Amino acid sequence: MRVTIFLLGVLSLVACQKGFKGSNKANLPPKTFMVSDTIVRAEANRYTSQVHIQWWGSDPDGYVVRYKLSTDLKIWSSTTKTDSIFSLQLPAGSDSFDFRIFIKAVDNADLEDPGYATLVYPTRNSAPTISFVNPNGGAGITTRNPVRSLPMLKYYFSPIDPDGSDDLDRTELVLNDTTKPLYVLPPNYKEIVLKAATPKATSSICKVLTGSSLTEQPTTLVGLKLNDTNILYVRSVDRVGSKSKWVAAKPIYVKQQHSDILLVNGYTGSSRLSVQSFFASAILKGNTALDTLQASEVVNSNYTELASDNVTQALQFSLYKHILWFTDDANSNLSFAQKNTGSFFANGGTMFMSVGFSTNFDTTAGHLGFTPASRLVPSLTGQTFRMVSGATVSAIPAGWPTLSANASPFIARSVFQFDNSPSYTYQYLYNGQITITGVGANPTWQQVDSTNLVLKRTNTNSTKTDFIFSSVPIEKLDGNNNIDLFFKKALKDELGF
């Protein structure tokens, strides 16, 4: 009972007080700390220009809400973090520098540390590196890293600076000789096209095209050798002048352009070179030189002469006024030509194309869309359309010679032409005798409207023929020994070769 009375007395005493006595205690500022007072590192062990800096603060009567950071005690930035990775930009021309960081804490009453924590970071510059990037193939994918090229070259390269991409200053390039005058590019350009300014000469300066829009740079690169092997060297330079080692691209033999006619060999079989000689002979009538592109030559799963990308390939085709293309690989070559000849035709180019189809041609892929042929005449499952030796290939318009097959039976697919449009008109030039083997076979298919084999397209604006397309291999139609007359009519008179 006495305990209870005592407690009540205490409570009564407290309750009788009129208020708290004394004065408010002033807010105390926070303190700022860093990991050390001093960092000592010899030259070889200095930090790179990207450093991880840590700090913290304490407040005796509140809590820290943010920090202020500076490198000169004049300009301050604010953060709530207690660590960060800083990219320290060395002064131009300096390989090393001592960076001092100042940090001060700010408490919940917005009171700053009257002093600051500070630390000097001995920093050194790291030299950049650079490498060429070549297209890579995957499983079943053939790469396109040319070892021989028409005078239009594509290069990809990747500059890297350990101190951060902002530390890169420029990329330097030179052709064949690193003692020659350097070509300078901003560091953000990582792919270029080199275009020979005089592709028909034995040497040339190069126009440099950059970006997805292929913007032509105001200066040119010197030293391209035509009909010779060329090596592009690149190096990267950072803001303080440190340079990477020179890196060499793969050697490329650059062909000199001899004429306005390009022969595209799309054959894959053993007869590739003999067929090329056949068409070269046809073109060389009245011409003294010939340019070729091996569109289907593959060595070690790599196309030897195709440009590394379609944009550059289209630029190569645009060097020419006329293209003669022959192939026994319809799927690959028609797809490739469709992607890369748009600008060629837009510039007024004319083309002759001779295609040998196989039974596995993909009729749903739309590869014929750029040709005068809209589609193949369909066949039943198990049927094969063939042309046998001696089969007649008859001209539809007057003035064209009658041709005849002079080879053992070969696959021959007839075609339908497109309907006329405001831009183009179409005309069948030849039909022929086709034998059907397999399911429901007949000795000879004689429906003339379904056996059309050669057709042409006329540009309505120019009123000139710009494309003649054959769905049978022309080299197999010289049974009458008059193929020269056909080529004169098709190549000279119609296409202007």
C-alpha positions in Angstrom: 0.0 0.0 0.0 2.9 2.4 0.8 4.3 1.8 -2.7 1.1 2.8 -4.3 0.9 6.1 -2.3 4.5 6.9 -3.2 3.8 6.5 -7.0 0.7 8.6 -6.8 2.7 11.3 -5.1 5.3 11.2 -7.9 2.6 11.5 -10.5 1.0 14.3 -8.7 4.3 16.2 -8.6 4.9 15.8 -12.3 1.4 16.9 -13.1 1.8 20.1 -11.2 4.7 21.3 -13.4 3.8 24.4 -15.6 6.2 23.3 -18.6 9.7 22.2 -19.6 12.6 24.4 -18.6 15.7 25.1 -20.7 16.4 26.2 -24.4 16.4 24.3 -27.8 19.7 22.7 -28.7 21.1 24.0 -32.0 21.2 21.5 -35.0 24.6 20.0 -35.5 26.0 19.6 -39.0 26.7 16.2 -40.5 30.2 14.8 -41.1 31.4 13.2 -44.4 33.8 10.3 -44.8 35.6 8.5 -47.6 37.4 5.2 -47.8 40.8 6.7 -47.1 42.7 9.9 -46.5 45.4 9.1 -49.2 45.9 6.8 -52.1 49.4 6.0 -53.1 49.9 4.2 -56.4 53.0 4.1 -58.7 52.6 5.0 -62.3 52.0 1.5 -63.6 49.4 0.9 -60.9 47.4 4.1 -61.3 43.7 3.9 -61.8 42.2 3.9 -65.3 40.1 7.0 -65.9 37.0 5.1 -64.8 37.1 4.8 -61.0 34.7 3.5 -58.4 34.4 6.1 -55.6 32.6 5.4 -52.2 31.6 7.8 -49.4 29.2 8.1 -46.5 28.0 10.5 -43.8 26.7 10.7 -40.3 24.6 13.2 -38.4 24.6 13.4 -34.6 21.0 14.7 -34.3 19.3 13.8 -37.5 20.1 11.9 -40.7 21.9 12.5 -43.9 19.6 13.0 -46.9 22.0 13.7 -49.8 25.6 14.5 -50.8 27.3 17.3 -52.8 30.2 16.4 -55.0 32.8 18.6 -56.7 36.2 18.5 -58.4 37.0 22.2 -58.0 35.0 23.5 -54.9 33.1 25.7 -57.3 30.7 23.6 -59.2 28.8 21.1 -57.1 26.4 18.3 -58.1 23.9 16.5 -55.8 23.2 12.8 -55.3 21.5 10.5 -52.8 23.9 7.7 -53.7 26.9 6.7 -51.5 29.0 5.4 -54.4 29.4 5.8 -58.2 31.6 5.0 -61.1 33.2 8.2 -62.4 34.6 8.7 -65.9 37.5 11.1 -65.3 38.5 13.0 -68.5 42.3 13.6 -68.5 43.5 16.8 -69.9 44.4 16.7 -73.6 48.0 15.3 -74.1 48.2 13.9 -70.5 48.9 10.3 -69.9 48.3 10.6 -66.2 46.6 13.1 -63.8 45.8 13.4 -60.1 42.0 13.9 -59.7 40.8 15.3 -56.4 37.2 14.6 -55.4 35.4 16.8 -52.7 32.3 15.4 -51.0 30.1 16.9 -48.3 27.0 15.5 -46.6 23.7 17.4 -46.2 21.3 16.5 -43.3 17.5 16.5 -43.1 17.5 20.2 -42.0 19.5 21.0 -45.2 22.6 21.7 -43.1 25.9 20.9 -44.9 29.1 19.6 -43.6 31.1 22.8 -43.0 34.1 21.0 -44.3 34.3 18.1 -46.7 35.9 14.7 -47.3 38.4 14.7 -50.1 40.6 12.2 -51.8 43.1 12.2 -54.7 42.8 9.5 -57.2 46.1 8.9 -59.2 44.7 8.2 -62.7 46.3 7.0 -65.9 45.0 6.9 -69.4 44.3 3.5 -71.1 45.0 3.3 -74.8 42.1 2.3 -77.0 41.8 -0.8 -79.2 40.1 -1.4 -82.5 39.2 -4.5 -84.5 37.5 -5.3 -87.8 34.1 -7.0 -87.6 33.5 -9.6 -90.3 30.1 -11.1 -91.1 29.7 -14.4 -89.4 27.8 -17.4 -90.6 25.9 -19.9 -88.5 24.8 -23.4 -89.0 24.1 -23.8 -92.7 24.8 -20.1 -93.4 27.4 -19.1 -96.0 29.3 -16.0 -95.1 30.1 -13.0 -97.4 33.6 -11.9 -96.8 35.0 -11.2 -100.3 38.5 -12.1 -101.3 38.0 -10.5 -104.7 35.8 -7.5 -105.3 34.5 -5.0 -107.8 35.8 -1.5 -106.9 33.3 -0.8 -104.1 34.3 -2.1 -100.6 32.5 -2.4 -97.3 34.3 -2.4 -93.9 33.0 -2.8 -90.3 35.2 -2.0 -87.3 34.8 -1.6 -83.6 36.8 0.9 -81.5 36.9 0.3 -77.8 38.3 2.5 -75.0 38.6 1.0 -71.5 38.1 4.5 -70.1 34.7 4.7 -71.8 33.4 5.5 -75.2 33.3 9.2 -74.4 37.1 9.1 -74.3 37.4 8.2 -78.0 38.5 11.0 -80.2 38.8 9.6 -83.8 39.5 6.7 -86.0 42.3 6.9 -88.5 42.5 4.9 -91.8 45.0 4.3 -94.5 45.2 2.1 -97.5 48.2 -0.2 -98.0 50.8 2.0 -96.4 50.7 3.4 -92.9 53.3 6.1 -93.7 50.8 7.7 -96.2 48.5 10.6 -95.2 45.8 9.5 -92.8 42.1 9.6 -93.3 40.2 10.7 -90.1 36.7 9.7 -89.1 34.7 10.6 -86.0 34.7 7.7 -83.5 31.0 7.1 -83.9 31.4 5.9 -87.5 31.9 2.2 -87.3 31.2 1.1 -90.9 32.2 2.6 -94.2 32.0 2.0 -98.0 35.0 2.9 -100.1 34.0 3.8 -103.6 36.7 4.1 -106.3 36.4 7.6 -107.8 38.0 6.3 -111.1 37.2 2.6 -111.2 38.4 2.2 -114.8 41.9 3.5 -113.9 44.8 1.4 -112.5 44.7 3.4 -109.2 42.2 5.7 -107.6 41.3 7.8 -104.7 38.2 6.6 -102.8 35.1 8.4 -101.9 34.1 7.5 -98.3 30.4 6.8 -97.7 29.1 6.6 -94.1 25.9 5.9 -92.2 22.8 4.1 -93.3 22.1 6.9 -95.8 25.6 6.4 -97.3 26.5 10.1 -96.8 29.6 11.0 -98.9 32.3 12.6 -96.8 33.9 15.8 -98.1 37.4 14.3 -98.1 38.8 11.3 -100.0 41.0 8.4 -99.1 44.1 7.9 -101.3 45.9 4.7 -102.3 43.5 2.2 -103.9 45.2 -0.1 -106.4 43.0 -1.6 -109.1 43.8 -5.2 -110.4 45.8 -5.6 -107.2 45.5 -6.6 -103.6 44.6 -3.9 -101.1 44.7 -3.8 -97.3 42.9 -1.3 -95.2 44.6 -0.3 -91.9 42.7 1.3 -89.0 43.6 2.6 -85.6 41.7 4.4 -82.8 42.9 7.5 -81.0 41.6 8.8 -77.7 41.2 12.3 -76.3 44.7 12.5 -74.8 46.3 11.3 -78.1 46.9 7.6 -77.1 46.7 5.4 -80.2 45.8 1.8 -80.6 48.0 -0.5 -82.7 47.4 -0.5 -86.5 45.0 -3.3 -87.3 44.9 -4.8 -90.8 41.7 -5.9 -92.6 41.7 -9.1 -94.7 43.5 -8.5 -98.0 41.0 -8.0 -100.9 41.9 -8.2 -104.6 40.1 -5.2 -106.2 39.1 -5.6 -109.8 39.5 -2.8 -112.3 36.3 -2.0 -114.1 36.9 -2.6 -117.8 33.5 -1.9 -119.4 29.9 -1.0 -118.8 28.8 -4.7 -119.1 29.0 -7.1 -116.1 28.8 -10.9 -116.6 27.3 -12.5 -113.4 28.1 -16.2 -113.1 25.6 -17.9 -110.9 26.5 -21.5 -111.8 27.3 -24.0 -109.1 28.0 -27.1 -111.1 31.1 -28.4 -112.7 30.3 -26.7 -116.0 30.5 -23.2 -114.4 33.6 -22.0 -116.3 32.6 -23.5 -119.7 29.2 -21.9 -119.5 30.9 -18.6 -118.6 33.1 -18.9 -121.7 29.9 -19.4 -123.8 28.3 -16.2 -122.6 31.5 -14.3 -122.6 31.9 -15.1 -126.3 28.5 -13.8 -126.9 29.2 -10.5 -125.1 32.7 -10.0 -126.5 31.4 -9.7 -130.1 32.3 -6.1 -130.7 33.7 -5.6 -127.1 37.3 -5.7 -126.1 37.0 -6.3 -122.3 34.6 -8.0 -119.9 33.9 -7.7 -116.1 32.7 -10.8 -114.2 31.2 -11.5 -110.8 31.2 -15.0 -109.4 27.8 -15.0 -107.6 27.8 -18.6 -106.5 31.5 -19.5 -105.9 31.9 -20.7 -102.3 35.2 -21.6 -100.7 35.3 -22.8 -97.0 31.6 -21.8 -96.6 32.3 -18.2 -97.8 31.2 -16.5 -101.0 34.4 -15.3 -102.6 33.2 -12.3 -104.6 29.9 -11.1 -103.2 29.9 -7.9 -101.3 29.5 -8.3 -97.5 26.1 -6.7 -97.5 23.3 -6.0 -100.0 23.7 -2.2 -99.9 27.2 -2.4 -101.1 26.3 -5.1 -103.6 23.6 -2.8 -105.1 26.2 -0.1 -105.4 28.5 -2.4 -107.3 25.8 -3.3 -109.8 25.1 0.4 -110.2 28.6 0.8 -111.7 27.3 -0.9 -114.9 24.8 -0.2 -117.6 24.2 -3.8 -118.6 24.2 -7.2 -116.8 24.1 -10.6 -118.3 23.2 -13.2 -115.6 23.1 -16.9 -115.9 22.5 -19.5 -113.2 21.6 -23.1 -112.4 20.6 -22.1 -108.9 17.3 -20.3 -109.3 16.3 -20.0 -105.7 19.6 -18.4 -104.5 20.3 -16.2 -107.5 16.8 -14.9 -108.1 16.5 -14.0 -104.5 19.9 -12.3 -104.5 19.2 -10.4 -107.7 15.8 -9.2 -106.5 17.4 -7.7 -103.4 20.2 -5.9 -105.2 19.2 -4.7 -108.6 16.6 -2.1 -107.8 18.9 0.9 -108.2 20.5 -0.7 -111.2 17.2 -0.7 -113.1 16.2 2.7 -111.6 19.4 4.1 -113.2 18.4 2.8 -116.6 20.3 -0.5 -116.6 19.3 -3.4 -118.8 19.6 -7.1 -118.0 19.6 -10.5 -119.7 19.0 -13.4 -117.4 19.1 -17.1 -118.2 17.9 -19.4 -115.5 17.9 -23.2 -115.1 15.2 -24.3 -112.7 15.3 -27.4 -110.6 12.5 -29.5 -109.3 12.9 -28.0 -105.8 12.3 -24.3 -106.8 10.3 -22.5 -104.2 7.3 -21.2 -106.1 5.9 -19.5 -103.0 8.9 -17.3 -102.2 8.1 -14.6 -104.8 11.7 -14.6 -106.2 10.4 -14.0 -109.7 8.7 -10.7 -108.7 11.4 -8.4 -110.2 11.5 -10.3 -113.5 9.1 -10.2 -116.5 7.9 -13.6 -115.4 5.0 -13.5 -112.9 5.1 -17.2 -112.1 6.0 -20.7 -113.4 3.4 -22.8 -115.1 2.3 -25.2 -112.3 3.1 -28.9 -112.5 1.4 -31.8 -110.7 3.1 -33.7 -107.9 5.5 -36.1 -109.4 5.7 -34.4 -112.8 8.9 -33.2 -114.4 9.0 -30.8 -117.4 11.9 -31.5 -119.7 13.2 -30.4 -123.0 14.9 -33.1 -125.1 17.6 -32.7 -127.7 16.2 -31.5 -131.0 13.1 -29.8 -129.5 12.2 -26.7 -131.3 12.1 -23.3 -129.6 10.1 -21.0 -131.8 10.2 -17.2 -132.0 6.9 -15.5 -131.5 7.6 -12.0 -132.9 9.1 -11.7 -136.4 12.8 -11.2 -136.8 14.0 -13.6 -134.2 15.8 -16.9 -135.2 14.3 -20.3 -134.5 16.3 -22.1 -131.9 16.7 -25.8 -131.1 17.8 -27.8 -128.1 21.2 -29.4 -128.4 21.6 -31.1 -125.0 20.5 -34.2 -123.3 17.1 -33.9 -121.6 17.1 -31.0 -119.1 14.5 -29.4 -116.9 12.6 -26.7 -118.7 9.9 -24.7 -116.9 7.6 -22.5 -118.9 6.3 -19.2 -117.4 3.5 -16.7 -117.4 4.2 -13.0 -117.9 2.9 -10.1 -115.8 -0.1 -8.0 -117.0 0.8 -4.7 -118.5 1.0 -1.8 -116.1 1.5 2.0 -116.4 5.3 1.4 -115.9 5.9 -1.7 -117.9 4.6 -3.8 -120.9 5.4 -7.4 -121.4 5.8 -9.7 -124.4 6.5 -13.4 -125.0 9.5 -13.9 -127.3 9.8 -17.8 -127.5 7.8 -20.9 -126.8 9.0 -24.5 -127.1 8.3 -28.2 -127.1 8.2 -29.6 -123.5 8.0 -33.2 -122.6 6.3 -34.2 -119.4 7.6 -37.2 -117.4 6.1 -38.7 -114.3 2.4 -38.8 -113.2 -0.1 -38.3 -116.0 2.7 -37.8 -118.6 2.0 -37.0 -122.2 4.6 -37.4 -125.0 4.7 -33.7 -125.8 2.9 -30.7 -124.3 1.8 -28.6 -127.2 -0.3 -25.9 -125.6 1.5 -22.9 -126.9 0.1 -20.5 -124.3 1.6 -22.7 -121.5 5.0 -23.3 -123.0 6.4 -19.8 -123.1 10.1 -19.8 -122.3 11.5 -16.4 -123.1 9.9 -13.0 -122.5 10.8 -9.3 -122.3 9.8 -6.2 -120.4 9.6 -2.7 -121.8 9.9 0.4 -119.8 6.9 2.6 -120.8 8.8 5.8 -119.9 11.8 5.1 -122.1 9.9 2.8 -124.5 13.0 0.6 -124.4 13.5 -3.1 -123.5 15.2 -3.3 -120.1 14.9 -7.0 -119.2 14.9 -10.2 -121.2 14.3 -13.4 -119.1 14.7 -17.0 -120.2 13.4 -19.9 -118.1 15.6 -22.4 -119.9 19.4 -22.4 -120.1 20.2 -20.5 -123.3 23.5 -22.2 -123.7 21.6 -25.4 -124.4 19.7 -24.0 -127.4 22.3 -23.8 -130.1 21.2 -26.9 -132.0 20.8 -24.8 -135.2 24.2 -23.1 -134.8 22.5 -19.7 -134.8 22.8 -18.6 -131.2 24.8 -15.6 -132.3 21.8 -14.3 -134.2 19.7 -14.6 -131.1 22.3 -12.8 -129.0 22.6 -10.0 -131.6 18.9 -9.5 -131.5 18.5 -9.8 -127.7 21.7 -8.1 -126.4 22.5 -5.6 -129.1 19.2 -4.6 -130.7 16.9 -4.9 -127.7 19.0 -4.3 -124.6 21.7 -2.0 -126.1 24.8 -4.0 -124.9 
